[in-house]
């Protein structure tokens, strides 16, 4: 499968599925350096990330070594590189499962960007990068989503645009 096929469909094609089965049967470990499951693509559509392939490999009985959010090593490395305690850091991201959960586990405050991968669930209309800002957030929708995922960020914003 080409990366764009998996990104678009969220499922390994026949060739990738066969390779995953062969590797799992041989007991080969997989390294997943980006465990994210989904992404908002530049055109605003949703796509799938490498974590989807890692989960498919685990379903076949394969062993996966995860690096990156939400796993502690990613946050520990970032904090060590910065040379500051967790209380001096704000993690900004749009994934409750990866950004917010990882930051919380590392003792780092988080800014949840609602206009990312959870935008549709929240009824947030992103601004498309134009800088005008996304639609306003609804507290009830945020609370329901946080409850569904079992994770609460320190704060939330509809968009994060650096100008």
Protein Blocks (a to p, Z undefined) as FASTA:
>chain_A
ZZklmmmnopacfklmmmmmmmmmnopacddfblcfbdcdfkopacddfklmmmmmmmno
pacddedjfbfklmmmmmmmnopafklcccddfbfklmmmmmmmnopacdddfklmmlmm
nopacehhnonopadddfklmmmmmmmnopacfbdcfbdcdZZ
